[in-house]
């Protein structure tokens, strides 16, 4: 992962705590500083590259998380509805499993009408981690799912924590960045950075865009 070195004004790769940039004079002179003190000196690393992905609809599932009108009421989330709908329509066309989630206080009628579930779509209800005290993992295993495409609201809530939990459980995770949203862009930026760099997720997570997702072959789901 690349980090910004304030001493030299360049990006350097961080691999071990003994990396050169951690030993520069800038830090040696500020032994009592914390990340709060350095907050304004920290710049975001270069953006990660989005990948073109091929999805097997037989072993993949689309997760549509917490797209409730009571919380999806800001411009960024509202703008994501049409994007998710594009992926949703293609997922159904190719026979992929679609699973929805609700917040603790949400109901089926709260889901945005444009991306409303079908009667046969599984729905789970939990906190930000949709695996927590739900049968989501069992649903995925029962359908032979190995990869989840995670969309929804909020990026730093249900998307981040459900995607992380999926990775912990051995699922491959694909996040179309235009299919997630948050109240502010920093939360979306943080989520993408965390998923692609965190030791618990980076080996299983792929960042993409909805128009970079391709389906390998149609599947007739029973």
C-alpha positions in Angstrom: 0.0 0.0 0.0 1.3 3.5 -0.8 1.4 6.3 1.7 2.3 9.9 1.5 5.7 11.0 3.0 5.4 14.6 4.2 9.2 14.9 4.6 9.9 14.2 0.9 6.6 15.1 -0.6 6.3 11.8 -2.4 4.4 8.5 -2.2 6.3 5.5 -0.8 5.2 1.9 -0.5 4.7 0.7 3.1 5.5 -3.0 3.7 7.0 -3.2 7.2 7.2 -0.9 10.2 10.9 -0.4 9.5 10.2 1.1 6.1 12.4 4.2 5.3 9.6 6.7 5.3 8.6 5.8 8.8 12.0 6.8 10.0 12.3 10.2 8.5 13.1 13.3 10.5 9.4 14.4 10.3 8.3 11.7 12.6 11.4 11.5 14.8 10.8 15.1 15.9 7.2 14.3 16.8 7.4 11.3 19.1 4.4 12.4 21.1 2.2 13.1 18.1 -0.9 11.0 17.2 -2.8 10.6 14.0 -5.1 13.4 15.2 -2.1 15.8 15.3 -1.1 14.6 11.8 -4.6 14.6 10.4 -4.2 17.5 8.0 -0.8 16.3 6.7 -2.3 12.9 5.6 -3.2 12.7 2.0 -5.2 9.9 0.4 -3.2 7.4 -1.6 -3.6 7.1 -5.3 -7.0 5.6 -6.3 -7.1 1.9 -6.8 -7.6 0.5 -10.3 -11.0 -0.8 -11.1 -11.0 -4.3 -12.6 -13.1 -5.8 -15.4 -14.7 -9.0 -13.9 -16.4 -12.1 -15.3 -19.1 -13.4 -13.1 -20.5 -16.9 -13.0 -24.2 -16.5 -12.2 -24.4 -20.1 -10.9 -22.0 -19.5 -8.1 -22.5 -15.7 -7.5 -25.1 -13.6 -5.7 -26.0 -10.0 -5.9 -26.6 -8.4 -2.4 -28.7 -5.3 -2.3 -28.3 -3.9 1.1 -30.6 -1.5 3.0 -31.8 0.5 0.0 -34.7 1.9 2.1 -36.3 5.2 1.2 -36.2 6.3 4.8 -32.4 6.4 4.7 -31.6 6.4 1.0 -32.8 10.0 0.8 -29.6 11.9 -0.1 -28.4 12.8 -3.6 -25.5 10.2 -3.6 -27.8 7.3 -2.6 -30.6 8.3 -4.9 -28.2 8.5 -7.8 -27.1 5.0 -7.1 -30.5 3.5 -7.5 -30.5 3.5 -11.3 -27.0 2.0 -11.3 -28.0 -0.8 -9.0 -31.1 -1.3 -11.1 -28.9 -1.9 -14.2 -27.0 -4.6 -12.4 -30.1 -6.0 -10.9 -31.8 -6.4 -14.3 -28.8 -8.1 -15.8 -28.4 -10.4 -12.8 -32.0 -11.6 -13.1 -31.6 -12.0 -16.8 -28.6 -14.2 -16.3 -30.2 -16.3 -13.5 -28.1 -15.0 -10.6 -29.3 -15.2 -7.0 -30.4 -11.8 -5.5 -30.5 -11.3 -1.8 -31.9 -8.2 -0.1 -31.4 -6.8 3.4 -33.2 -4.4 5.7 -32.2 -2.5 8.7 -33.6 -3.5 12.1 -36.5 -1.0 11.7 -37.0 -1.4 7.9 -39.8 -3.2 6.1 -40.2 -4.6 2.7 -42.3 -1.6 1.5 -39.4 0.7 2.4 -37.1 -0.6 -0.4 -36.9 1.7 -3.4 -39.6 0.7 -5.8 -37.2 0.7 -8.8 -35.2 -2.1 -7.3 -37.9 -3.8 -5.3 -37.4 -7.6 -4.6 -39.4 -10.4 -6.2 -41.5 -12.6 -4.0 -38.8 -15.4 -4.3 -35.8 -13.2 -3.3 -34.4 -13.9 0.1 -34.5 -11.0 2.6 -32.4 -10.8 5.8 -32.7 -8.2 8.5 -29.9 -7.2 10.8 -27.5 -4.5 11.8 -24.7 -3.3 9.5 -23.3 -6.9 9.3 -26.0 -8.8 7.4 -24.4 -12.1 8.5 -25.0 -11.3 12.1 -27.8 -13.4 13.6 -29.3 -14.0 10.2 -29.4 -17.0 7.8 -27.5 -15.2 5.1 -24.5 -17.5 5.2 -26.8 -20.6 5.0 -28.7 -19.1 2.1 -25.5 -18.6 0.1 -24.2 -22.0 0.9 -27.5 -23.7 0.0 -27.3 -22.1 -3.4 -23.6 -23.0 -4.0 -22.5 -19.3 -3.9 -18.8 -18.6 -3.8 -18.8 -14.9 -4.9 -20.9 -12.0 -3.7 -21.4 -8.7 -5.4 -22.1 -6.1 -2.7 -24.2 -3.0 -3.4 -26.3 -0.7 -1.3 -26.3 1.8 1.5 -24.3 2.9 3.4 -20.9 2.3 2.0 -19.3 2.6 5.4 -22.1 0.7 7.0 -23.8 -2.3 5.5 -21.5 -2.5 2.5 -18.3 -2.4 4.4 -19.2 -4.7 7.2 -21.1 -7.2 5.2 -18.4 -7.4 2.5 -15.7 -7.8 5.3 -17.8 -10.5 7.0 -18.2 -12.3 3.7 -14.5 -12.2 3.1 -13.9 -13.6 6.6 -16.2 -16.5 5.7 -14.3 -17.4 2.6 -16.5 -15.7 -0.1 -14.9 -13.7 -2.9 -16.2 -10.1 -2.8 -16.8 -7.9 -5.8 -17.8 -4.3 -5.0 -19.0 -2.1 -7.9 -18.1 1.3 -6.5 -21.0 3.0 -8.4 -23.4 0.6 -6.7 -22.6 1.8 -3.2 -23.1 5.2 -1.6 -22.8 7.2 1.6 -23.8 10.5 2.9 -20.4 11.9 1.9 -17.7 10.9 -0.5 -15.1 10.4 2.2 -17.1 7.4 3.5 -17.1 5.8 0.1 -13.4 6.5 -0.4 -12.6 5.0 3.0 -14.6 1.9 2.2 -12.9 1.3 -1.1 -9.5 1.8 0.5 -10.2 -0.5 3.4 -11.5 -3.3 1.3 -8.6 -3.3 -1.1 -5.9 -2.8 1.5 -7.0 -4.4 4.8 -5.2 -7.7 5.6 -8.6 -9.3 6.2 -10.2 -8.4 2.9 -7.5 -7.5 0.3 -7.0 -11.1 -0.9 -10.7 -11.6 -1.6 -11.9 -8.2 -2.7 -12.2 -6.7 -6.2 -13.3 -3.2 -7.0 -15.1 -2.6 -10.3 -17.8 -0.6 -12.0 -21.2 -1.9 -13.1 -20.3 -1.6 -16.8 -17.1 -3.6 -16.2 -19.1 -6.6 -14.9 -19.7 -9.4 -17.5 -21.5 -12.7 -17.1 -19.8 -15.9 -18.2 -23.0 -17.8 -19.2 -26.7 -17.8 -18.4 -27.9 -20.0 -15.6 -31.4 -21.4 -15.0 -31.9 -21.2 -11.2 -34.5 -23.6 -9.9 
